[in-house]
Amino acid sequence: MEKGSFMLAIFWAVPVVACIALFFAWTFYRNMMAEDAGNGRMQAIAGHVRRGAIAYLLQQYRVVGIVFLLVAALLALLSFGFDLQNRWLPFAFLTGGFFSGLAGFFGMQTATQASSRTAQAASKSINQGLKVAFRSGAVMGLTVVGLALLDYSFWFYVLNRYVHIPEAVKMSVITGIMVTFGMGVSLQALFARVGGGIFTKAADVGADLVGKVEKGIPEDDPRNPATIADNVGDNVGDVAGMGADLYESFYSSILAAAALGAIAFSGMGTTLQAKAVLLPVLIGACGTLLSIFGIYTVRTGEKADTSALLRSLGKGINWSGILIAIFVFGLSRWLNFPNYLGLWGAIVVGLITGVVIGKSSEYYTSQAYRPTQNVAEQCATGVAPVIIAGMGLGMVSTAIPVLSVVVGTMCAYTLASGFDFGQVNMGLYGIGISAVGMLSTIAITLATDAYGPIADNAGGNAEMSGLGASVRERTDALDSLGNTTAATGKGFAIGSAALTALALLASYVEGVRMCLLRSGLKVIHLGTRVVELSSASLRDFMTYFEVHVLNPKLILGLFIGSMLSFVFCGLTMNAVGRAAAKMVNEVRRQFREIKGILDGSAEPDYGECVRISTSAAQREMIFPALIALGAPILVGLFLGVPGVLGLLSGSLSTGFVLAIFMANSGGCWDNAKKFIEEGQHGGKGSSAHHAAVIGDTVGDPFKDTAGPSLNILLKLMTIVSIVAVGITVNYHLM
């Protein structure tokens, strides 16, 4: 892009929007800090949680930093011996991980400051509590999109300025390079999700099993040694972890769609191709601005129940989505695409698909609806029926998200291709921008998700500080809503991962083509036909590499990909189990050996419980990450391109369904417990409550560790496959 050109002027709108998002994030943070932090006891408790969360994150970043430096050094080394697409990757790998980690840190710092302020605001009114918690969550949402847009803008500008290649192929080469830049973001997200999930669920299970079930003390009671670790875990897992997760989803979807745009519009003129490349990031920028408007619409009345609170948050998301659909129509029309109506339709399909997935998660996990109430009814008959009912509900709940993604993908492909199924590249571009459309409201979606742990910590602060029953009632209402928004956010992240991973699969095939071109190959032989490599279609490549269901390499890859989804979940679930066992033993030891804990005359050793969770999380998160990094390379070496495509397809189809099942089962168990704690089926302390607590502890690693980590695994393995495509292709050409 030459200086002063029309497209460069459009491009500069992206970093400007990024700065606006960061400005509003800072504004919301400053306003939150100006709120009353409560009495000395409330501030002391919040300080314990904040110090524990920061200590954990700094320790995690030290471990992750070492891993990142080693991987970056390996990438730099391999780039000289193998074809790893580009020499920029090691640097972009580090910047992606850094900005993702930075966004998580800022969000967690805000959340830990907001807990006591939310509790204090709730003592005045539920609307005040909602406002403080939600706008504090918005700091996370706006920081994520702001830093992601800045990182993307930086590298797009650098590559346009310093990669000296002919203009005719410049966009194709640059976007092909940038697809690999998602690797650092994805790896950081995996560490944040797995490590944070292990930490929070080990503490949560220990606090619930010993505190609630064995000792019969309330949730978040200061006499429970694991309660501070539990509150710390809410922040490192559900704020920093979810922030890194959706940062990765947003960033990767833009990278994939831009690369597909360059492929789809190749040969139609450099200006039109540049517009197709910029459209995804412009959608993200447009959605960011309109999400800020949506954030300001969230408020409720004083007598609000869970349903009213849910409607209040839904109003903000719905307004953002409607305005984005309108503005994106004007954007696609203004950019003068030949099939602008079809492209706009694909974007709207993404928005609608995201809404359907979110509403489905809400229906199956909210205590306001019948499915979760049915699970709560099973609690009266014992633990086994609760587990069976929750697992059955999770399995059934996969139908709507999967079918919505199927229908949405088909519609996006059809609309973008102009109802011509032969226009494969254009149809795939439609799928890519559909994923961006789904994630265009990410700023406000993440705000509703980060709101959940803030409200949860506010309830804990109110309980430990001995605030009145009316305050606890308000924080419980806010917390219950947070459980539902968290489940919705997880469903949203998983759904967007399916579309993004599908788009990245097409980018992998394009990477194969580029490797063949660089190898000096001019033509490929397809039976009796000889096709020039430069003009070969996607179908030609599928034929050349024998990518079909009768190829045993493809089938073997499918089996391995499907298996890895279960192995990955098993590893993370077992990690939580081992850490939780240590936590249970420690809490029991403290109750047994520290006299006076139960009568309040002695203070538990909160620090030891935080240390146990921290140590377990750091140790257990490495091996799952190595699987994600190593599997695509090994499969590529042994089974070639068909095996890798089978691996990615198997992990995508199985992992997507498994992740939805686990997230919704865990969410329904959690809210069934909350439903009983509100007085249903005997209320707190009843046999039904004890059964519900067991169900909740089983669901904890389902919804907060294994399930949400799967969607990152899908994309990380695809990006690693793209990065290592040179190794795969060159090895099999030797």
N, C-alpha and C positions, 0 to 999 in steps of 0.2 A: 504493500500500500504506500503510494507516494504521499509525501507530506502535503496537506491541504486538500487531499482528495475527499470526495463525498463520503466514501465508506469509512475513511479514517475519522471523519467528523462524527459519524454515527458510533464508531467504536469508543470514542472518548466519553460517551454517555455512560458506559458501563463503570469505569472507575469513579465517575462522579456519583453515581447511585450508590456504589460501595461506600464512599465517604459519607453520604447522607445516612445510610443505614447505621454506620458506626457512630455518627453524631447522635442519632436518636437512641442508640444503645447506651451511650454515655449519659444522655439526658435522663433516661429512665433510671439508670444506676444512681445518678446524683439525686434525683427525686426520692428514690427509695432510701438512700442514706440520710435524707433530711427528715424521714419519719421517726416517730418516737420508738426507741429500741426497747422500751419496757424497763422494769425495775432491775436492780442489781442482780438478783437471782436469775432472771431471764437472760440478761447479757452474759452472765458467767456460763450458763449452759450452752448458749450459742457459741461462746468462745471455745469451749471444749470441742464442740463439733467442728468448728472452723479450723482449729489447729490440727485436729486429727485428719480432716479431709486434705488440708494443704500438705501435711507430712506424707500422707499416702501418695498424693499426686507427684510430689517431688521425688519420692522413692521410685515410683513407676516411671517417671520421665528419665531418671538416671539409667534404669535398666533398658528402657526402650531406646534411649539415646545411644547406648553402646551397640545395641542390635542394629540401629539405623546406620551408624557409622561403618559397621562391618559390612552390611549389605551394600551401602553406597560404594565402599572400596571394592567389593566384589564386582559390582556392576561396571565400575570404571575399568577394572582389569579385564573383564570379559569383553568389553566393547572394543578392545584392541585385537582380541583373538577370535571373536565370533561376531556375527551380524546381530547386534542388539538394537537395531533401528536407528540409534542416534547417540551422540556423545553428550547430549544435554541431560540425559536421564538421571545420572547420579545427583546432579544439582537440584533438579526439579523434584526428585524423590525426597530430598532433605527439606526443601521449602514446603512441600505439600504436607509432610508429617509435622513440621514445625507449626504451620498456621492452624492445622487441625487441633493439635495439642493446645495451642494458645487460646483458641476459641473455647475449648473445654475448660481451661483454667479460669478464664474470665467469667464464664457462666457459673462455675462452681463457687467462685469467690462471691458472686452476687447472691447466689442461693443461700449460702451460709450466713450472709449478712441479713438476708430478708426474713429468716425464720422467726426471730423474736419480734421483728417489726410487724410481721403478718399477725402473730398472736396478739400483739398489743392493739393492732388495728381492728381485729375481730372482737376485741372487748368493747369496741364502740358500736360496730355494726358489721353484718356479714358482707355488705357491699364494700365497705372499707377494706376488709380482709381480702376479698376477691381482687380488688383493684391493686393492692400492694403485691400480692402473690403473682397475679397474672402479668403485671408490667415488669416485675422482677424476672419472670420467665421470659419475657420479650427481649431482655438483654441478651439471653442465650441465643434466641432465634435471629436477632438482627446482627449479632456478632458473627454467627456462623455464615450467613449469606454475605455480609460485608467482607469478611476475610477471604471467603471462597471467590467472590467476584474480583477482589484485588489480586489474588494469586493468579487467577486465570488471565486477567488483563495484562499483568506483568509479563508472563511468558509469551502470550500472543504477540505483544508488542516487540519483545526481544527477538523472537524468531522471525517476525516480519522484517525487522530491521537488519538482522545479522546473518540470516540464512540466504546466501546468494545463489539462487537458482532461477531458471526461466519462469516468467510470470504465468505461463500457461499451466504449469504444474505446481506452482508455489502453494496454493491453498491445500491441495491434496497431500503434499509432503508435510506441511506444517501441522495439519490436523492429525495426520498419521503419527507424527512425532508426539503430539500432545496427548493422544490417547494413553500412551504409556505413563504419562505424568500422574495418573490416578493411583499408581502403585503405592507411593508413600502415604497418600491419604487413606487408602484402604487398609494398609498394614497398621497405621496408627489407630484407625477405627476398630480394628480387630483386637488390638491390645487393650484399648480403652473399654470395649464392650465385655471381653472375656475377663480381664482383670477386675474391672469394676463390678461385674456380675458375681464373680466368685467372692469378692470382699463383702458385698452387701448381703448376699444370701446366706453366707456362713454366719454372719452376725444375726440376721433376722431369724434363721432357724433356731440358733442357740437361745436367743431371747424368748422366742415363743414357746419352745418345748419345755424349757426349765421354768421360765417366769410364769407363763400363763397356765400351762397344763400341770406342772408339778407343784408349783408354789401358790398358784391361784391369785397372782398379783396382776394388776391391770397392765395394758400395753403402755410402753414408754414410762413405766414407773421408775423413779430414780434409784430404787433399791435393786434394780436388775443390773448386774455388772455389764451386760452386753448392750444396754440401751443406747449408750453413746456411740458405740461401734455401729449399731443399727442405723442411727441417724447420720453418721458419717457415710455409711454405705449408700444411703439414699442419694447423697450428693455425688459421690464418685461414680456410681453406677447409672443412676437415672438422669443426672444432669450432664456431667462430663462425658459419660459413655454414650448417651443418646445424642448429645451434641456432635460428637465425633462421627457417630453413625449417619446422621442426616447430612452433616457436612460432606461426607463421602458420597452419599446418594446424590446430592445436588451437584457436586463437582463432576462426578463420573457421568451423570446423565447429560450434562452439557458437552463434555468431551466426546462422548459417543455420538450424540446427535450432530455435532459439528463435523466429525469425521465422515459420517454418512451423508451429510449435506454436500461435502466436497466431492464424494463419489457420485452421488445422484445427479449433480449439476455439472459434472465434468463434460467439457465439450460444448457447453451452452453459453460460453463467454465468461471471462474472468470476473466481470462485475456481478452477474447473476450468481455465480458460484460463491463469491465473497459474501453476498447477501444471505445465501443459504447457510454459510458457515457462521455468520454473526447472529442469525435469527434465534438460535437456542439461548445464547447468553443475553440477548435483548429481552426475550421472554422472562428469563430469570430476573433481570433488572426491573422490568415492568411489574412483575409480581411482588418484588420487594417493596417498591414504592406503595403499591395498593395494600399490601399487608400492614404497613404502618397505619394507614387509614382504618383498616379493620380492627387493629389493636385498640384504637381510641373508642370504638363502638361497644366494647365489652363492659357492661355494668348490669346490676340487678337490684331488685327491691329487698327490703329488710326481711320479709317473711319468706324468702325463697327457700324451696326444698331442692333436692338433687335434680329433679327434672327441670326446674326453673333455672338453676345454675347451668345445667347442660345446654339449655336453649340460649342462654346468654353467651356462652362461648361459641356455640354454633352460629349465632348471628354474626359474630365477627368473621368467622371463617367463610360463611356463605356470602357475605357482602364482598369480601376480598375476591372470592372465586367469580362472582357475577361480573364485577368490574374488570377483572383480568380478561374474561372472555370478550368483553366489549372492546377493551383497549387493544388486545391482540388482533382482533379483526381489523381495526384501523391500521395496526402496524404491518400486518401481512399485505393489506391492500396498498398501503403507502410504499412498501418495498417493491410492489408491482411484480409479484410472482405470477407466472402463467396460470398456475392452478391455485391461486391464493385461497379460494373458498375451500378446496380440499385440504390444504395445509392447515387452515384455521379450524376446519372440522376435526382434524387429527388432534390438534391441541385441546379443543373442547372435550373430545372423547377422553383424553388423559385426565382432565379436570373431573369429569363425571365419574370415571372409573375410580379415582381417588376418593370421591365422596361416597360412592357405593361401598368400597372396602371399609372406609371409616365408619359408616353407619352400620355395616354388618358387624364389625368388632364391637361397636357400642351396644347393639342389640343382644349379642351373645355374652357380654361381660358386665353390663350395667345391672345393678340390683333393681332398677326401675322397671325391668322387663322380665317376662315369665321364665326364660331359660335359666337365669341365675337363681331366681326364686325357687324353681324346681330343684336345683342342686341343694339349696338351703334346706328344703323340706326333707331331703334324704339324710341330712345330718342327724335327725331325730332317731334314725334307725341304726346308726353306727358309722364307723370309719370306712369300711369296705364299700358300702353303697355310695358314699360321697366320692370316693376315688373313681368308682365305675361311672357314676353319673357325669363327673367332670371330664373324664377322658372321652366318654361318648359324645358329650356336647362339643368338645374340641374337634373331634373327628367330623361331626356333622357340619360344624361351622366353617369347614374348608370349602364347602360347595359354592357359596356366594362369591367369595374373593376369587377363587379359581375361575369360575364361569365369567365373572366380570372382566378379568384379565384376558380370557380367551376372546370374549365378544369385543372388548376394547381394542385388543391387538388386531383382530380381523377388520374392525371398522376403520382404525387408523391406517392400516395398510391399504384398504380399498379406497378410502377417500383421497389419500395422498397420491396414489397411483392413478387417479382419475378413472377408477373402475376398470383399469386395464391390468390384469394380473401378470402380464408379461413385463410390466415396468417394475422389476424386482427392486432395483436400487432406490427408486422413488418411494415404493411402498415401505422399504426398510427405514428410509428417512422419516416417513410418517410415524413409524413406531418410535423412533428416537425422539422426535419432538413431542410425541404424546407423553413419553416419560417426563420430559421437561415440563410439559403442561401440568402433569400431576403434581410435580414438585414446586411449581411456581408460587404456591402459597406457603412454602416451607417456613418462612419467618414467623407467621402467626400459628402455623401448625406446631412448630417446635416450642413456641411460647406456651401453648396449651399443655404440651407434654412436660416441659420444665416446671410449669406451675404445680404439677402433682407432688413432686418431692418437697417443694417449698411448703405446700399446705400440710403435708405429712409431718415435716419437721416442726411446723408451727403448732400442730396438735401435740407433738411430743414435748415441746417447750412449755405449752400451757399446762400439761399434766405434771411435768417435773417441777414447775414453778408454783403449783398449787393454785392456779387461777380458778375462778368460779365455774360451776357446772354449766352456766349459760355460755361462757366462752368456749368451753370444751365442746359443747353441742354445736356451736358455729364452726369450730375448726374441724370437727368430725364431718360436718356436711361438706366443707371444702375438701377434706381429705378423700371422702367417698367419691366426689366428683373427679379428683385427681387420679384415682384408680382407673376410672373409665377413660379419661383422656389419655392416660399412659397406654392402655390397651389399644385405643384408637391410633395413637402415634406409632405403636409397634406394627399394627396392621398396615398402616400407611407406608412405613419404611419398607416392609417386606414386599408389598405390592409394587412399589416403585422399583425395587431391586429386580423383580421379574422382568419388567419392561426394559430396564437399563441393561441387564445381563444379556437379553435377547439382542439388543442393539450392538453390544460389544462383541457378540458372536460374529456378526457381519464384519465388524472391524478386524477380527482375527483373520477371516478369509482374505480381506484386502491386504493385511500384513503378509500373508503367504504369497500373494501375487507380487508384492513389492520385493520380497526376498528372491523370488524366482527371476525377476527382472534384473536385480543387482548381481545375481549369480552368472549372468551372461546368456541365459536361456532366451531364445528368440521366439520359438514356436513350441506348441504342445501337441502331441499326437493323441487324437481321440478316435480310436478305431480306424476307420477309413478316412477320417477328416484330419486335416492339419490346420490349426488355428494359431494366428499370431498372438503372442502373449499379451501385447499391449492392448489388444481389442477383445480379449477373452471375457466372456460373461461369467456371472456367479455360477450359473448352471454348468458352464464348461469346466470350471475348477472342481465342482462337485464330481463331475464325470472323470476328470483327470486323476483325482486322488481316490476314486472309488468310494465316495461317501454315500453309501446306501445300506439298507438294513440287512442285505445278504453278506456284507463284508464283516467277517468275524472281529476285525480290529475295532470297528465301530461299536459292535455289540459288547465287546469286552470293556471298552471305554465307558459305555452306558452303565454297565454293572459296577465298575469302579467308582464312577461319579455318584451313583445312588448310594453305594456303600459308605462312601466318605461322609455323606451327610449324617448318617446314623453314627458312625465312629466319632465324628466331631462332637455331636451332641452327647454321646456317651462319655467322652473324655471330660467335657465341661461339667456334666452332671456329677460324675464321680469326683471331680475336683471339689465341687461344692459339698458333696457328702463327706469327704475326708476333712475338709476345713470345718464343717459344721460339727463333726464328731469332736474335734479338738475344742471347739467353742463350748459345746455342751459340757464337756468334762471340766473346763475351766470355770464355767459359771457354777456348776455343782460344787467344785472345790471351794470357791469363794463363799458360797452360802454355808458350807460345812465348816470352814476354817476361820473365817472372819466373823467373829461374834458381834452381834448387834446390827447386822445389815437389815434384817427383816423388821426390826422395831425402829429403824431409822437413826440409831445412835452411832452407827459407824458407816463410813462411806466405802462403797466397793472400789476395786482397782480397775477403773475403766480403761486405763492405758494398756493393760495386759491383753484385754480383749481386742483392742484396736491393733495391737502388735500381731496377734494370732491371725487376724483377717488379712493384714498387710503382707505378712510373710507367705501365707498360702497363695494369695493372689499373684505375687511376683513370681513364685516358683511354678505355679500351675499354668500360667498363660503362655509359656514359651512353646511347649510341644504342639498345641493346636495350631499356632502360627506357622511352625515349621512344616506341618502337613500342607497348609494352604500354599506355601511357597514351593515346596518340593514336588508335590503330586503332579502338577502340569508338566514340569520339566522331565520327570521320570517317565510319565506316560508318553510324552512326545518322543523321547529317545527309543522306547521299546515298541510303541504302536503307531508312531507317526501322526500325520495330520488327521486321519480318520479317528484314531484313538483319542486325540485331544478333543475333537469335536464331540465324540461320544461322551467323554468325561464331563465336558462342560454342559452338554444337554442333560445328562443324567443327574448331575448335581443341581441344575436349575429346576428341573421338573420335580424331583423328589424333595429337594431342600426347601423350595417354595411352599409346598403343601405341608411339610413337616413343621416349618416355622410358624405357619398360621395356626396349625393344630396346637402347638405348644403354647403360643402366646395367648390364645383364647381359653384354653383349659386353665392355665395359671390365673388369668384375669377373672374367670368366673368363680374359681375357688376363693380367691381373695375377697371378692365382693359378696359372696355367699356368707363368708365370715362376718363382714361388715353388716350385712343385713340382719344377722342374728344378734350382733352386738347392739343394734338399735332397739332390741326388745322382742324380736320375733322368735318363735319356737323355744321359748324359755330364757332367752337373753344371755348375758355374760355369766359365766360360771356354770352353766347347765351342761348336761351331757352332750346336747346338740352343739353347743359352743366348742367343747373339747374336740369333737369330731371335725368341726369346721376348721379349727386351728391346725389339725393334722393335715387336712386337705390343703390348706393354705401353705403349709411348709413344704408339701410335695410340689405344689404349683410354683413356689418361689423360683427355683432354678429353671423351671419350664419357661416362665414368662420374662425373667430378668437376666438369664445367663445364656442358656442353650438356644432358645428360639430366636431372640433378636440377633445373636451372633451369626446365625446361619445366612442371613441376607448379605452380610459383609463377606462371608466365605465365598458365596456365589460369584460376586464381582471381583474379589481379589484373585481367585483362581483364573478368571477370564483375563484379567489384566496381566497377570504373570505369564499366561500363555502367549499373549501378544508381545510382551517384552522378550520372551524366549523363543519366539517364532523362528528367528534366524538359526538358533541352535538346532531346533527340530528339523527345519527344511534342509540345512546344510549337511546335517548328519546323514539324512536319508538320500542325499544326492551324491554322497561320497562313493 
